Amino acid sequence: MADPSLIRTGGPDVAPDGEAAAEPLPSLVGGHTAGLEQTGARGISRDARRAFLTAAGTRVFLIAVALITTFTVGLRARPVFMRDPAHIEVFTGFARRLLEPWANWDGVWFIRIAAAGYHSHAFSQAFFPLYPLAVRVAAPFAGQFYVVAGVVVSLACYAAAMVLLYRLAADECGSRIALWSVVFISVFPTAFFFQAVYSESMFLLLTLLSFSAGRRGRWWLAGLAGLLAALTRSSGLLLLLPLAVMWWEQRRGAPVRLPGGPAAAIAPLAGLASAPRRPSAISLGWLLLVPAGLGLYMAYLWRAFSDPFLFSAVQGFWGRRSSLPPAAVWDGAVAAYHGVHWLVLHGAGALLNGPHTASGGLQSDVIANPLEFLALLTAVVLVVVCWRKLPAAYTLYGLAALLFPLLYPTTARPLDSLPRFLAVVFPLFIALAAGVVERPVWRWAVVALFGGLLVLATVLFASFI
């Protein structure tokens, strides 16, 4: 179901170092699903090695960036409401510089929940339970150091997610696009969250597992992974849409084509030795596990706090409000304009030298708003690329995942945290790879731009700015 332009029928690909890559992938039009089996095994192995070395190398690099930041920029003193001396500020010397930067901001709340549950801190119910539960389970194996447990859980989930992302993208589009999908997601400006005490890595892993299982017709696993994703964050519910599309495609034996989508139909499961068996009608019930994940958390909140919707009610404490996506986009555009206007008049120096917020951070809205609006525009472009090149399930999930954060913007920063939310929308990175895989200059320009912003964002995060 991939775009025919992504199915290589001409000369060999060009590897990042200029070498010829795998043998051309034969056309899959007409029901042939041997795709990756007919790709040179050596080429796939080489691309896979490069992808995983990139994923591992970027993690080591970011650890070094954060460590150097603590010696240069330093570690800012935490404000009182963001401190946790019992579970986070337990390190001294080198260990503090190595570990504490990865438990900033939301990481404080995840560790509080992991250590003492939801009753210990008001408004913590906005954070869904699976990630802090995993940290709590891992803590005894980490000597009860919750920061270490959180970082290990995040890195383990990230490693598994990169394996699934590579395999899924290779199945759909070939090993070259799979390689660059891993590269782009690993150097994305907010990719440092994948090793912080945040739920990004776990959510990415579970969405990829659900997608991958659905593409292979393993509906019990797709539903179970979707349930766990919905226990990790509320946007896990969005998996219901692409899973339903994939189920319907396999049920009727033909792909769903969106208007303007790929012109030729590829066999239902490109890259697999054989298409999955036609699912029975009763197998559709496995998809109900996805909303059941949210239902489980709501049941817990009802029993513990007498309010099943408390996770939504506490959003006001975090400055979020209900809205419609067009209104959030407009507010984001206005805020971005005012940010650019302020920077033109005063310059970045006034921002760096000005007063800090109560939480110790920079008064950064004037620069964050333009960057977050730019992230929105980039995501819109990539959704269009998804639409033109990838199967319908990928496009619909990418679009839904982009619209979901626009339902609850904040006032000062209407698109607050949008770049972080986009980091786990994996179809966007497959689409980006598909769009530039044959354009070396564009590929490396994207890597340079993403990488530069990633270093800057990691410095700001690690220093608690």
Contacts in CASP RR format, 6 or more apart in sequence:
PFRMAT RR
TARGET T0000
AUTHOR 0000-0000-0000
METHOD contacts of the structure
MODEL  1
MADPSLIRTGGPDVAPDGEAAAEPLPSLVGGHTAGLEQTGARGISRDARR
AFLTAAGTRVFLIAVALITTFTVGLRARPVFMRDPAHIEVFTGFARRLLE
PWANWDGVWFIRIAAAGYHSHAFSQAFFPLYPLAVRVAAPFAGQFYVVAG
VVVSLACYAAAMVLLYRLAADECGSRIALWSVVFISVFPTAFFFQAVYSE
SMFLLLTLLSFSAGRRGRWWLAGLAGLLAALTRSSGLLLLLPLAVMWWEQ
RRGAPVRLPGGPAAAIAPLAGLASAPRRPSAISLGWLLLVPAGLGLYMAY
LWRAFSDPFLFSAVQGFWGRRSSLPPAAVWDGAVAAYHGVHWLVLHGAGA
LLNGPHTASGGLQSDVIANPLEFLALLTAVVLVVVCWRKLPAAYTLYGLA
ALLFPLLYPTTARPLDSLPRFLAVVFPLFIALAAGVVERPVWRWAVVALF
GGLLVLATVLFASFI
1 172 0 8 1.000
1 249 0 8 1.000
1 255 0 8 1.000
1 262 0 8 1.000
1 265 0 8 1.000
1 266 0 8 1.000
1 267 0 8 1.000
1 268 0 8 1.000
1 270 0 8 1.000
1 390 0 8 1.000
1 391 0 8 1.000
1 392 0 8 1.000
2 28 0 8 1.000
2 172 0 8 1.000
2 173 0 8 1.000
2 262 0 8 1.000
2 266 0 8 1.000
2 270 0 8 1.000
2 389 0 8 1.000
2 390 0 8 1.000
2 391 0 8 1.000
3 261 0 8 1.000
3 262 0 8 1.000
3 388 0 8 1.000
3 389 0 8 1.000
3 390 0 8 1.000
3 434 0 8 1.000
4 27 0 8 1.000
4 29 0 8 1.000
4 262 0 8 1.000
4 263 0 8 1.000
4 264 0 8 1.000
4 266 0 8 1.000
5 389 0 8 1.000
6 172 0 8 1.000
6 173 0 8 1.000
6 174 0 8 1.000
6 177 0 8 1.000
6 389 0 8 1.000
6 434 0 8 1.000
7 25 0 8 1.000
7 26 0 8 1.000
7 27 0 8 1.000
7 28 0 8 1.000
7 29 0 8 1.000
7 266 0 8 1.000
8 24 0 8 1.000
8 25 0 8 1.000
8 174 0 8 1.000
9 24 0 8 1.000
9 25 0 8 1.000
9 26 0 8 1.000
9 27 0 8 1.000
10 24 0 8 1.000
11 24 0 8 1.000
12 20 0 8 1.000
12 21 0 8 1.000
12 22 0 8 1.000
12 23 0 8 1.000
12 24 0 8 1.000
13 20 0 8 1.000
13 21 0 8 1.000
13 22 0 8 1.000
13 176 0 8 1.000
13 437 0 8 1.000
14 20 0 8 1.000
14 21 0 8 1.000
14 440 0 8 1.000
15 21 0 8 1.000
15 46 0 8 1.000
15 47 0 8 1.000
15 50 0 8 1.000
16 50 0 8 1.000
16 443 0 8 1.000
21 43 0 8 1.000
21 46 0 8 1.000
21 47 0 8 1.000
21 175 0 8 1.000
21 176 0 8 1.000
22 39 0 8 1.000
22 40 0 8 1.000
22 42 0 8 1.000
22 43 0 8 1.000
22 44 0 8 1.000
22 46 0 8 1.000
22 47 0 8 1.000
22 175 0 8 1.000
22 176 0 8 1.000
23 38 0 8 1.000
23 39 0 8 1.000
23 40 0 8 1.000
23 43 0 8 1.000
25 35 0 8 1.000
25 36 0 8 1.000
25 38 0 8 1.000
25 39 0 8 1.000
25 174 0 8 1.000
26 32 0 8 1.000
26 34 0 8 1.000
26 35 0 8 1.000
26 38 0 8 1.000
28 35 0 8 1.000
28 266 0 8 1.000
28 267 0 8 1.000
28 270 0 8 1.000
28 271 0 8 1.000
29 264 0 8 1.000
29 265 0 8 1.000
29 266 0 8 1.000
30 265 0 8 1.000
30 267 0 8 1.000
31 266 0 8 1.000
31 267 0 8 1.000
32 267 0 8 1.000
33 267 0 8 1.000
33 268 0 8 1.000
33 269 0 8 1.000
33 270 0 8 1.000
33 271 0 8 1.000
33 272 0 8 1.000
33 273 0 8 1.000
33 274 0 8 1.000
33 275 0 8 1.000
34 271 0 8 1.000
34 273 0 8 1.000
35 174 0 8 1.000
35 270 0 8 1.000
35 271 0 8 1.000
36 44 0 8 1.000
36 170 0 8 1.000
36 171 0 8 1.000
36 174 0 8 1.000
36 175 0 8 1.000
36 271 0 8 1.000
37 271 0 8 1.000
37 273 0 8 1.000
39 174 0 8 1.000
39 175 0 8 1.000
43 175 0 8 1.000
44 170 0 8 1.000
44 175 0 8 1.000
47 170 0 8 1.000
47 175 0 8 1.000
47 176 0 8 1.000
47 178 0 8 1.000
47 179 0 8 1.000
48 166 0 8 1.000
48 175 0 8 1.000
48 178 0 8 1.000
48 179 0 8 1.000
50 179 0 8 1.000
51 162 0 8 1.000
51 166 0 8 1.000
51 178 0 8 1.000
51 179 0 8 1.000
51 182 0 8 1.000
51 183 0 8 1.000
52 162 0 8 1.000
52 163 0 8 1.000
52 166 0 8 1.000
52 182 0 8 1.000
54 179 0 8 1.000
54 182 0 8 1.000
54 183 0 8 1.000
54 186 0 8 1.000
55 158 0 8 1.000
55 159 0 8 1.000
55 162 0 8 1.000
55 182 0 8 1.000
55 186 0 8 1.000
56 159 0 8 1.000
58 186 0 8 1.000
58 187 0 8 1.000
58 191 0 8 1.000
59 155 0 8 1.000
59 158 0 8 1.000
59 194 0 8 1.000
59 195 0 8 1.000
62 191 0 8 1.000
62 192 0 8 1.000
62 195 0 8 1.000
62 454 0 8 1.000
62 458 0 8 1.000
63 98 0 8 1.000
63 195 0 8 1.000
65 455 0 8 1.000
65 458 0 8 1.000
65 459 0 8 1.000
65 462 0 8 1.000
66 101 0 8 1.000
66 102 0 8 1.000
66 192 0 8 1.000
66 458 0 8 1.000
66 459 0 8 1.000
66 461 0 8 1.000
66 462 0 8 1.000
67 97 0 8 1.000
67 98 0 8 1.000
69 101 0 8 1.000
69 458 0 8 1.000
69 459 0 8 1.000
69 462 0 8 1.000
69 463 0 8 1.000
70 96 0 8 1.000
70 97 0 8 1.000
70 101 0 8 1.000
70 462 0 8 1.000
70 463 0 8 1.000
71 97 0 8 1.000
73 459 0 8 1.000
73 462 0 8 1.000
73 463 0 8 1.000
73 465 0 8 1.000
74 463 0 8 1.000
75 96 0 8 1.000
75 97 0 8 1.000
75 100 0 8 1.000
75 101 0 8 1.000
75 463 0 8 1.000
75 464 0 8 1.000
76 360 0 8 1.000
76 361 0 8 1.000
76 463 0 8 1.000
76 464 0 8 1.000
76 465 0 8 1.000
78 89 0 8 1.000
78 464 0 8 1.000
79 358 0 8 1.000
79 359 0 8 1.000
79 360 0 8 1.000
81 359 0 8 1.000
82 105 0 8 1.000
82 108 0 8 1.000
82 359 0 8 1.000
83 89 0 8 1.000
83 108 0 8 1.000
84 108 0 8 1.000
84 111 0 8 1.000
84 112 0 8 1.000
86 115 0 8 1.000
87 111 0 8 1.000
87 112 0 8 1.000
87 115 0 8 1.000
87 146 0 8 1.000
87 147 0 8 1.000
88 100 0 8 1.000
88 103 0 8 1.000
88 108 0 8 1.000
88 111 0 8 1.000
88 146 0 8 1.000
88 147 0 8 1.000
89 96 0 8 1.000
89 100 0 8 1.000
90 145 0 8 1.000
90 147 0 8 1.000
91 98 0 8 1.000
91 99 0 8 1.000
91 100 0 8 1.000
91 147 0 8 1.000
99 145 0 8 1.000
99 147 0 8 1.000
99 148 0 8 1.000
99 151 0 8 1.000
100 147 0 8 1.000
101 461 0 8 1.000
101 462 0 8 1.000
101 463 0 8 1.000
101 464 0 8 1.000
102 147 0 8 1.000
102 151 0 8 1.000
102 195 0 8 1.000
102 196 0 8 1.000
102 197 0 8 1.000
102 462 0 8 1.000
103 111 0 8 1.000
103 146 0 8 1.000
103 147 0 8 1.000
103 150 0 8 1.000
103 196 0 8 1.000
103 197 0 8 1.000
104 196 0 8 1.000
104 461 0 8 1.000
104 462 0 8 1.000
104 464 0 8 1.000
105 461 0 8 1.000
106 127 0 8 1.000
106 197 0 8 1.000
106 198 0 8 1.000
107 196 0 8 1.000
107 197 0 8 1.000
107 198 0 8 1.000
109 121 0 8 1.000
109 124 0 8 1.000
109 127 0 8 1.000
110 127 0 8 1.000
110 131 0 8 1.000
110 132 0 8 1.000
110 135 0 8 1.000
110 150 0 8 1.000
110 197 0 8 1.000
110 198 0 8 1.000
110 199 0 8 1.000
111 132 0 8 1.000
111 135 0 8 1.000
111 146 0 8 1.000
111 147 0 8 1.000
111 150 0 8 1.000
111 197 0 8 1.000
112 120 0 8 1.000
112 121 0 8 1.000
112 124 0 8 1.000
113 120 0 8 1.000
113 121 0 8 1.000
113 124 0 8 1.000
113 127 0 8 1.000
113 129 0 8 1.000
113 132 0 8 1.000
114 132 0 8 1.000
114 133 0 8 1.000
114 135 0 8 1.000
114 136 0 8 1.000
114 139 0 8 1.000
114 146 0 8 1.000
114 149 0 8 1.000
114 150 0 8 1.000
115 136 0 8 1.000
115 139 0 8 1.000
115 146 0 8 1.000
117 124 0 8 1.000
117 132 0 8 1.000
118 124 0 8 1.000
118 125 0 8 1.000
118 129 0 8 1.000
118 304 0 8 1.000
118 305 0 8 1.000
119 304 0 8 1.000
122 314 0 8 1.000
122 317 0 8 1.000
123 314 0 8 1.000
123 317 0 8 1.000
123 318 0 8 1.000
124 314 0 8 1.000
125 301 0 8 1.000
125 305 0 8 1.000
125 310 0 8 1.000
125 311 0 8 1.000
125 314 0 8 1.000
126 311 0 8 1.000
126 314 0 8 1.000
126 315 0 8 1.000
126 317 0 8 1.000
126 318 0 8 1.000
127 199 0 8 1.000
128 199 0 8 1.000
128 231 0 8 1.000
128 232 0 8 1.000
128 233 0 8 1.000
128 234 0 8 1.000
128 297 0 8 1.000
128 311 0 8 1.000
129 231 0 8 1.000
129 297 0 8 1.000
129 300 0 8 1.000
130 199 0 8 1.000
130 202 0 8 1.000
130 228 0 8 1.000
130 231 0 8 1.000
130 232 0 8 1.000
131 153 0 8 1.000
131 198 0 8 1.000
131 199 0 8 1.000
131 202 0 8 1.000
131 203 0 8 1.000
131 232 0 8 1.000
134 153 0 8 1.000
134 202 0 8 1.000
135 146 0 8 1.000
135 149 0 8 1.000
135 150 0 8 1.000
135 153 0 8 1.000
135 197 0 8 1.000
136 149 0 8 1.000
138 149 0 8 1.000
138 150 0 8 1.000
138 152 0 8 1.000
138 153 0 8 1.000
139 145 0 8 1.000
139 146 0 8 1.000
139 149 0 8 1.000
141 149 0 8 1.000
142 148 0 8 1.000
142 149 0 8 1.000
142 150 0 8 1.000
142 152 0 8 1.000
146 197 0 8 1.000
147 197 0 8 1.000
150 197 0 8 1.000
151 195 0 8 1.000
151 196 0 8 1.000
151 197 0 8 1.000
153 201 0 8 1.000
153 202 0 8 1.000
154 194 0 8 1.000
154 195 0 8 1.000
154 196 0 8 1.000
154 197 0 8 1.000
154 198 0 8 1.000
154 200 0 8 1.000
154 201 0 8 1.000
154 202 0 8 1.000
155 194 0 8 1.000
155 195 0 8 1.000
155 201 0 8 1.000
156 201 0 8 1.000
157 201 0 8 1.000
157 202 0 8 1.000
157 204 0 8 1.000
157 205 0 8 1.000
158 194 0 8 1.000
158 195 0 8 1.000
158 201 0 8 1.000
158 204 0 8 1.000
158 205 0 8 1.000
160 205 0 8 1.000
161 194 0 8 1.000
161 201 0 8 1.000
161 204 0 8 1.000
161 205 0 8 1.000
161 208 0 8 1.000
162 182 0 8 1.000
162 185 0 8 1.000
162 186 0 8 1.000
164 205 0 8 1.000
164 208 0 8 1.000
164 209 0 8 1.000
164 212 0 8 1.000
165 178 0 8 1.000
165 181 0 8 1.000
165 182 0 8 1.000
165 185 0 8 1.000
165 204 0 8 1.000
165 208 0 8 1.000
165 426 0 8 1.000
165 429 0 8 1.000
166 178 0 8 1.000
166 179 0 8 1.000
166 181 0 8 1.000
166 182 0 8 1.000
167 178 0 8 1.000
167 212 0 8 1.000
168 178 0 8 1.000
168 208 0 8 1.000
168 211 0 8 1.000
168 212 0 8 1.000
168 215 0 8 1.000
168 426 0 8 1.000
168 430 0 8 1.000
169 177 0 8 1.000
169 178 0 8 1.000
169 181 0 8 1.000
169 182 0 8 1.000
169 430 0 8 1.000
169 433 0 8 1.000
170 177 0 8 1.000
170 178 0 8 1.000
170 271 0 8 1.000
171 215 0 8 1.000
171 269 0 8 1.000
171 270 0 8 1.000
171 271 0 8 1.000
171 272 0 8 1.000
172 270 0 8 1.000
172 271 0 8 1.000
172 390 0 8 1.000
172 391 0 8 1.000
172 394 0 8 1.000
172 430 0 8 1.000
173 270 0 8 1.000
173 390 0 8 1.000
173 430 0 8 1.000
173 433 0 8 1.000
173 434 0 8 1.000
174 271 0 8 1.000
176 437 0 8 1.000
177 430 0 8 1.000
177 433 0 8 1.000
177 434 0 8 1.000
177 437 0 8 1.000
178 433 0 8 1.000
179 433 0 8 1.000
180 432 0 8 1.000
180 433 0 8 1.000
180 436 0 8 1.000
180 437 0 8 1.000
180 443 0 8 1.000
181 426 0 8 1.000
181 429 0 8 1.000
181 430 0 8 1.000
181 432 0 8 1.000
181 433 0 8 1.000
183 433 0 8 1.000
183 447 0 8 1.000
184 429 0 8 1.000
184 432 0 8 1.000
184 433 0 8 1.000
184 446 0 8 1.000
184 447 0 8 1.000
184 450 0 8 1.000
185 191 0 8 1.000
185 423 0 8 1.000
185 426 0 8 1.000
185 429 0 8 1.000
187 447 0 8 1.000
187 450 0 8 1.000
187 451 0 8 1.000
187 454 0 8 1.000
188 422 0 8 1.000
188 423 0 8 1.000
188 429 0 8 1.000
188 450 0 8 1.000
188 454 0 8 1.000
189 419 0 8 1.000
189 450 0 8 1.000
189 451 0 8 1.000
189 452 0 8 1.000
189 453 0 8 1.000
189 454 0 8 1.000
189 456 0 8 1.000
189 457 0 8 1.000
190 419 0 8 1.000
190 420 0 8 1.000
190 422 0 8 1.000
190 423 0 8 1.000
190 454 0 8 1.000
190 457 0 8 1.000
191 423 0 8 1.000
191 454 0 8 1.000
192 454 0 8 1.000
192 457 0 8 1.000
192 458 0 8 1.000
192 461 0 8 1.000
193 200 0 8 1.000
193 201 0 8 1.000
193 420 0 8 1.000
193 423 0 8 1.000
194 200 0 8 1.000
194 201 0 8 1.000
194 204 0 8 1.000
194 423 0 8 1.000
195 201 0 8 1.000
196 461 0 8 1.000
199 232 0 8 1.000
199 233 0 8 1.000
200 420 0 8 1.000
200 423 0 8 1.000
200 424 0 8 1.000
202 232 0 8 1.000
203 229 0 8 1.000
203 232 0 8 1.000
203 233 0 8 1.000
203 235 0 8 1.000
203 236 0 8 1.000
203 424 0 8 1.000
204 423 0 8 1.000
204 424 0 8 1.000
204 426 0 8 1.000
206 225 0 8 1.000
206 226 0 8 1.000
206 228 0 8 1.000
206 229 0 8 1.000
206 232 0 8 1.000
206 236 0 8 1.000
207 225 0 8 1.000
207 226 0 8 1.000
207 229 0 8 1.000
207 236 0 8 1.000
207 239 0 8 1.000
207 424 0 8 1.000
207 426 0 8 1.000
208 426 0 8 1.000
209 221 0 8 1.000
209 225 0 8 1.000
210 221 0 8 1.000
210 222 0 8 1.000
210 223 0 8 1.000
210 225 0 8 1.000
210 226 0 8 1.000
210 229 0 8 1.000
210 239 0 8 1.000
210 243 0 8 1.000
210 290 0 8 1.000
211 222 0 8 1.000
211 239 0 8 1.000
211 242 0 8 1.000
211 243 0 8 1.000
211 393 0 8 1.000
211 397 0 8 1.000
211 426 0 8 1.000
213 219 0 8 1.000
213 221 0 8 1.000
213 222 0 8 1.000
213 223 0 8 1.000
213 225 0 8 1.000
214 221 0 8 1.000
214 222 0 8 1.000
214 243 0 8 1.000
214 246 0 8 1.000
214 247 0 8 1.000
215 246 0 8 1.000
215 269 0 8 1.000
216 269 0 8 1.000
216 272 0 8 1.000
216 276 0 8 1.000
217 246 0 8 1.000
217 250 0 8 1.000
217 276 0 8 1.000
217 277 0 8 1.000
217 279 0 8 1.000
218 276 0 8 1.000
219 247 0 8 1.000
219 279 0 8 1.000
219 283 0 8 1.000
219 284 0 8 1.000
219 285 0 8 1.000
219 286 0 8 1.000
219 287 0 8 1.000
220 286 0 8 1.000
222 243 0 8 1.000
222 286 0 8 1.000
222 287 0 8 1.000
223 243 0 8 1.000
223 286 0 8 1.000
223 287 0 8 1.000
223 289 0 8 1.000
223 290 0 8 1.000
224 286 0 8 1.000
224 289 0 8 1.000
226 236 0 8 1.000
226 239 0 8 1.000
226 243 0 8 1.000
226 289 0 8 1.000
226 290 0 8 1.000
226 293 0 8 1.000
227 289 0 8 1.000
227 290 0 8 1.000
227 292 0 8 1.000
227 293 0 8 1.000
227 296 0 8 1.000
228 293 0 8 1.000
229 236 0 8 1.000
229 239 0 8 1.000
229 290 0 8 1.000
230 236 0 8 1.000
230 237 0 8 1.000
230 239 0 8 1.000
230 290 0 8 1.000
230 291 0 8 1.000
230 292 0 8 1.000
230 293 0 8 1.000
230 294 0 8 1.000
230 295 0 8 1.000
230 297 0 8 1.000
231 293 0 8 1.000
231 294 0 8 1.000
231 296 0 8 1.000
231 297 0 8 1.000
234 294 0 8 1.000
234 311 0 8 1.000
235 401 0 8 1.000
235 404 0 8 1.000
235 405 0 8 1.000
235 421 0 8 1.000
236 290 0 8 1.000
236 294 0 8 1.000
237 290 0 8 1.000
237 291 0 8 1.000
237 294 0 8 1.000
238 397 0 8 1.000
238 400 0 8 1.000
238 401 0 8 1.000
238 404 0 8 1.000
239 290 0 8 1.000
239 397 0 8 1.000
240 287 0 8 1.000
240 290 0 8 1.000
240 291 0 8 1.000
241 396 0 8 1.000
241 397 0 8 1.000
241 400 0 8 1.000
242 393 0 8 1.000
242 394 0 8 1.000
242 396 0 8 1.000
242 397 0 8 1.000
243 287 0 8 1.000
243 290 0 8 1.000
243 393 0 8 1.000
244 284 0 8 1.000
244 287 0 8 1.000
245 256 0 8 1.000
245 392 0 8 1.000
245 393 0 8 1.000
245 396 0 8 1.000
246 393 0 8 1.000
247 279 0 8 1.000
247 283 0 8 1.000
247 284 0 8 1.000
247 287 0 8 1.000
248 256 0 8 1.000
249 255 0 8 1.000
249 256 0 8 1.000
249 268 0 8 1.000
249 392 0 8 1.000
249 393 0 8 1.000
250 268 0 8 1.000
250 275 0 8 1.000
250 276 0 8 1.000
250 278 0 8 1.000
250 279 0 8 1.000
251 278 0 8 1.000
251 279 0 8 1.000
251 281 0 8 1.000
253 268 0 8 1.000
253 275 0 8 1.000
253 278 0 8 1.000
254 265 0 8 1.000
254 268 0 8 1.000
255 265 0 8 1.000
255 266 0 8 1.000
255 268 0 8 1.000
255 391 0 8 1.000
255 392 0 8 1.000
256 391 0 8 1.000
256 392 0 8 1.000
256 393 0 8 1.000
257 265 0 8 1.000
257 392 0 8 1.000
258 387 0 8 1.000
258 392 0 8 1.000
258 395 0 8 1.000
258 396 0 8 1.000
260 387 0 8 1.000
260 388 0 8 1.000
261 387 0 8 1.000
261 388 0 8 1.000
261 392 0 8 1.000
261 395 0 8 1.000
262 388 0 8 1.000
262 389 0 8 1.000
262 390 0 8 1.000
262 391 0 8 1.000
267 275 0 8 1.000
268 275 0 8 1.000
268 276 0 8 1.000
269 275 0 8 1.000
269 276 0 8 1.000
295 308 0 8 1.000
297 311 0 8 1.000
298 308 0 8 1.000
298 309 0 8 1.000
298 311 0 8 1.000
299 308 0 8 1.000
301 307 0 8 1.000
301 308 0 8 1.000
301 309 0 8 1.000
301 310 0 8 1.000
301 311 0 8 1.000
302 308 0 8 1.000
307 313 0 8 1.000
315 321 0 8 1.000
315 408 0 8 1.000
318 410 0 8 1.000
319 410 0 8 1.000
319 411 0 8 1.000
320 408 0 8 1.000
320 409 0 8 1.000
320 410 0 8 1.000
321 408 0 8 1.000
321 409 0 8 1.000
321 410 0 8 1.000
321 411 0 8 1.000
322 407 0 8 1.000
322 408 0 8 1.000
323 331 0 8 1.000
323 406 0 8 1.000
323 407 0 8 1.000
323 408 0 8 1.000
323 409 0 8 1.000
324 406 0 8 1.000
324 407 0 8 1.000
325 403 0 8 1.000
325 406 0 8 1.000
325 407 0 8 1.000
328 406 0 8 1.000
328 407 0 8 1.000
328 409 0 8 1.000
328 414 0 8 1.000
328 415 0 8 1.000
329 376 0 8 1.000
329 406 0 8 1.000
331 409 0 8 1.000
331 414 0 8 1.000
332 369 0 8 1.000
332 372 0 8 1.000
332 373 0 8 1.000
332 376 0 8 1.000
332 409 0 8 1.000
332 414 0 8 1.000
332 415 0 8 1.000
333 373 0 8 1.000
335 365 0 8 1.000
335 369 0 8 1.000
335 373 0 8 1.000
335 412 0 8 1.000
335 413 0 8 1.000
335 414 0 8 1.000
335 415 0 8 1.000
336 369 0 8 1.000
336 370 0 8 1.000
336 372 0 8 1.000
336 373 0 8 1.000
336 374 0 8 1.000
338 366 0 8 1.000
338 369 0 8 1.000
339 365 0 8 1.000
339 366 0 8 1.000
339 367 0 8 1.000
339 369 0 8 1.000
339 370 0 8 1.000
340 370 0 8 1.000
342 366 0 8 1.000
343 351 0 8 1.000
343 366 0 8 1.000
343 367 0 8 1.000
343 370 0 8 1.000
348 367 0 8 1.000
351 362 0 8 1.000
351 363 0 8 1.000
351 364 0 8 1.000
351 366 0 8 1.000
351 367 0 8 1.000
352 362 0 8 1.000
354 362 0 8 1.000
354 363 0 8 1.000
355 363 0 8 1.000
356 362 0 8 1.000
356 363 0 8 1.000
357 363 0 8 1.000
360 464 0 8 1.000
360 465 0 8 1.000
361 464 0 8 1.000
361 465 0 8 1.000
362 460 0 8 1.000
362 465 0 8 1.000
365 412 0 8 1.000
365 413 0 8 1.000
368 413 0 8 1.000
368 416 0 8 1.000
369 413 0 8 1.000
369 414 0 8 1.000
369 415 0 8 1.000
371 419 0 8 1.000
372 413 0 8 1.000
372 415 0 8 1.000
372 416 0 8 1.000
372 418 0 8 1.000
372 419 0 8 1.000
373 415 0 8 1.000
375 415 0 8 1.000
375 418 0 8 1.000
375 419 0 8 1.000
375 422 0 8 1.000
376 402 0 8 1.000
376 415 0 8 1.000
376 418 0 8 1.000
379 402 0 8 1.000
379 418 0 8 1.000
379 422 0 8 1.000
379 425 0 8 1.000
379 428 0 8 1.000
380 402 0 8 1.000
382 428 0 8 1.000
382 431 0 8 1.000
382 432 0 8 1.000
383 395 0 8 1.000
383 398 0 8 1.000
383 399 0 8 1.000
383 402 0 8 1.000
383 428 0 8 1.000
383 431 0 8 1.000
385 431 0 8 1.000
385 432 0 8 1.000
385 434 0 8 1.000
385 435 0 8 1.000
386 394 0 8 1.000
386 395 0 8 1.000
386 398 0 8 1.000
386 399 0 8 1.000
386 427 0 8 1.000
386 428 0 8 1.000
386 430 0 8 1.000
386 431 0 8 1.000
387 395 0 8 1.000
389 431 0 8 1.000
389 434 0 8 1.000
389 435 0 8 1.000
390 427 0 8 1.000
390 430 0 8 1.000
390 431 0 8 1.000
390 434 0 8 1.000
394 427 0 8 1.000
394 430 0 8 1.000
394 431 0 8 1.000
395 427 0 8 1.000
397 425 0 8 1.000
397 427 0 8 1.000
398 425 0 8 1.000
398 427 0 8 1.000
398 428 0 8 1.000
401 421 0 8 1.000
401 422 0 8 1.000
401 424 0 8 1.000
401 425 0 8 1.000
402 422 0 8 1.000
402 425 0 8 1.000
404 421 0 8 1.000
405 415 0 8 1.000
405 417 0 8 1.000
405 418 0 8 1.000
405 421 0 8 1.000
406 415 0 8 1.000
409 415 0 8 1.000
409 416 0 8 1.000
410 416 0 8 1.000
422 428 0 8 1.000
432 446 0 8 1.000
436 442 0 8 1.000
436 443 0 8 1.000
436 446 0 8 1.000
437 443 0 8 1.000
459 465 0 8 1.000
END
